[in-house]
Amino acid sequence: MEFKNRLNEEVELKDGRIVWLSRACAIVGVIFAQVQDDIFVLTEQRSPLMDEPNKWCVISGYLDWDENGLDGIKRETYEESSFDIEKHEKQCIFDNKGQPFYVHTDPWSDAKQNVSLSYIFIYNFKKLPMYVEKYKDKEISQVKWMNIIDLKNNEKEWAFNHDARIKMALYDYCDKFI
């Protein structure tokens, strides 16, 4: 049988162990908030220091060692926006039972060939937790609750195809809960 793969590079560590460089696992969090009749998505503008500088995206990052996907997206969400998923669990009306709603493995659509796990969270709030919009970090220029109406009408540049991921989550899941 013939396969299209190429072997991972081997690297010898200082202690003599051999490890293989392999594709990284990215995690993506699409976080919606319903406030009365409006629906918002938690977005961030990447800093000039990062890949895809100055573009918009949803919360994203990479899994750390000893971390599952759900724990990873909770950590990344807090690190990149100060939004604490567990603190707001009573307002969460859907989280897909902590499982990804989309798994991306296509090596040809991403220069880094990342595998990504996309998670969804839908919250019902009386008012938006605006503290996230005051958050500052070297990786993030700005955090914003974007009204989905603005998502459809804006001309922002999106990193990592995240606008498509937001729309997928919105159309596949939000109608059932919002």
C-alpha positions as CSV (number, residue, x, y, z in Angstrom):
1,M,0.0,0.0,0.0
2,E,1.3,3.5,-0.8
3,F,0.8,6.5,1.5
4,K,1.3,10.2,0.8
5,N,2.9,11.1,4.1
6,R,6.5,12.1,4.8
7,L,8.2,11.0,8.0
8,N,8.5,13.3,11.0
9,E,12.0,14.6,11.8
10,E,13.8,13.0,14.7
11,V,15.5,15.2,17.2
12,E,17.9,13.9,19.9
13,L,17.5,15.7,23.2
14,K,20.4,16.5,25.6
15,D,19.6,13.5,27.7
16,G,19.8,11.1,24.7
17,R,16.1,10.6,24.2
18,I,14.8,10.7,20.6
19,V,11.6,12.7,19.9
20,W,9.8,13.3,16.7
21,L,8.7,16.6,15.5
22,S,5.0,16.3,14.6
23,R,2.0,18.4,13.7
24,A,0.8,20.7,16.5
25,C,-2.7,20.6,18.0
26,A,-4.3,24.0,18.0
27,I,-7.5,24.7,20.0
28,V,-10.1,27.2,19.0
29,G,-12.9,28.6,21.2
30,V,-16.1,30.1,19.7
31,I,-17.8,31.8,22.6
32,F,-21.3,33.2,22.1
33,A,-23.2,35.4,24.4
34,Q,-26.9,36.1,24.2
35,V,-28.1,39.3,25.8
36,Q,-31.8,39.7,25.3
37,D,-32.3,39.6,21.5
38,D,-28.7,40.2,20.6
39,I,-26.0,37.6,20.0
40,F,-22.3,38.4,20.4
41,V,-19.1,36.4,19.8
42,L,-15.9,36.9,21.8
43,T,-13.2,38.0,19.4
44,E,-9.7,39.4,19.6
45,Q,-7.4,41.4,17.4
46,R,-3.9,39.9,17.2
47,S,-1.0,42.0,18.1
48,P,1.7,43.0,15.6
49,L,4.0,40.5,17.3
50,M,2.0,37.4,16.4
51,D,1.3,35.3,13.3
52,E,-1.5,37.0,11.2
53,P,-0.7,40.4,12.8
54,N,-3.6,42.8,13.3
55,K,-6.2,40.3,12.1
56,W,-9.2,39.3,14.1
57,C,-9.9,35.8,15.4
58,V,-11.6,33.9,18.2
59,I,-9.7,32.6,21.2
60,S,-7.1,30.1,20.0
61,G,-3.7,28.6,21.0
62,Y,-2.0,25.3,21.4
63,L,-2.4,22.4,23.8
64,D,0.2,22.2,26.6
65,W,1.6,18.9,27.9
66,D,-0.7,17.0,30.2
67,E,-3.8,19.0,29.1
68,N,-6.9,17.8,27.3
69,G,-8.6,20.0,24.7
70,L,-11.3,21.3,27.0
71,D,-8.8,22.3,29.7
72,G,-6.7,23.9,27.0
73,I,-9.4,26.1,25.6
74,K,-10.4,27.1,29.2
75,R,-6.8,28.1,29.8
76,E,-6.4,29.9,26.5
77,T,-9.6,31.8,27.0
78,Y,-8.5,33.1,30.4
79,E,-5.0,33.9,29.2
80,E,-6.1,35.8,26.1
81,S,-9.3,37.5,27.4
82,S,-9.5,37.1,31.2
83,F,-12.9,35.4,30.6
84,D,-13.2,32.5,33.1
85,I,-15.3,29.8,31.5
86,E,-15.8,28.0,34.8
87,K,-16.8,31.2,36.7
88,H,-19.7,31.6,34.2
89,E,-20.8,27.9,34.0
90,K,-24.3,28.8,35.5
91,Q,-24.9,31.1,32.5
92,C,-23.7,28.5,30.0
93,I,-26.6,27.0,28.1
94,F,-24.5,24.8,25.7
95,D,-21.0,23.5,25.5
96,N,-21.4,20.4,23.3
97,K,-20.7,18.3,26.4
98,G,-17.1,19.6,26.4
99,Q,-16.4,18.0,23.0
100,P,-15.1,19.8,19.9
101,F,-17.8,20.7,17.4
102,Y,-15.3,20.6,14.5
103,V,-11.9,18.8,14.0
104,H,-9.7,20.1,11.3
105,T,-6.9,17.9,9.9
106,D,-6.3,19.0,6.3
107,P,-2.6,19.6,6.0
108,W,-2.9,21.6,2.8
109,S,-5.1,24.4,4.2
110,D,-2.6,25.6,6.8
111,A,1.1,26.4,6.2
112,K,1.9,25.0,9.7
113,Q,-0.3,21.9,9.1
114,N,-1.9,22.3,12.5
115,V,-4.6,20.0,13.6
116,S,-7.3,22.0,15.3
117,L,-10.1,21.2,17.7
118,S,-12.9,23.8,17.8
119,Y,-15.0,24.2,20.9
120,I,-18.3,26.1,21.3
121,F,-19.8,27.7,24.3
122,I,-23.1,29.6,24.4
123,Y,-24.0,31.8,27.3
124,N,-27.1,33.6,28.3
125,F,-26.2,36.9,30.1
126,K,-28.3,39.7,31.5
127,K,-25.4,42.0,30.4
128,L,-22.1,41.3,28.7
129,P,-19.1,40.7,31.0
130,M,-17.3,43.9,29.7
131,Y,-14.2,43.4,31.8
132,V,-12.8,41.3,28.9
133,E,-12.7,44.4,26.6
134,K,-10.3,46.1,29.1
135,Y,-7.9,43.1,28.9
136,K,-4.4,43.8,27.5
137,D,-1.7,41.3,26.6
138,K,1.4,41.3,24.4
139,E,-0.3,38.8,22.1
140,I,-3.6,40.6,21.8
141,S,-4.2,44.2,20.7
142,Q,-7.9,44.2,21.6
143,V,-10.6,41.9,22.9
144,K,-14.2,42.6,21.8
145,W,-17.7,41.2,22.1
146,M,-18.7,41.5,18.4
147,N,-22.3,41.5,17.6
148,I,-23.0,38.8,15.0
149,I,-24.8,41.4,12.9
150,D,-21.5,43.3,12.7
151,L,-19.8,40.0,11.8
152,K,-22.0,39.7,8.7
153,N,-21.4,43.4,7.7
154,N,-17.8,44.1,8.7
155,E,-14.8,44.2,6.5
156,K,-12.3,43.0,9.1
157,E,-9.6,40.7,8.1
158,W,-9.8,37.3,9.8
159,A,-6.9,35.1,10.8
160,F,-6.9,31.3,10.5
161,N,-10.3,31.2,8.7
162,H,-12.0,31.9,12.1
163,D,-14.8,33.8,10.5
164,A,-15.9,30.6,8.7
165,R,-15.6,28.7,12.0
166,I,-17.8,31.3,13.8
167,K,-20.4,31.0,11.0
168,M,-20.3,27.2,11.1
169,A,-20.9,27.3,14.9
170,L,-23.6,29.9,14.6
171,Y,-25.6,28.1,11.9
172,D,-25.1,24.6,13.2
173,Y,-25.7,25.2,16.9
174,C,-27.1,28.6,17.8
175,D,-30.5,28.2,16.3
176,K,-31.1,25.3,18.6
177,F,-30.4,27.2,21.8
178,I,-30.9,30.9,21.1
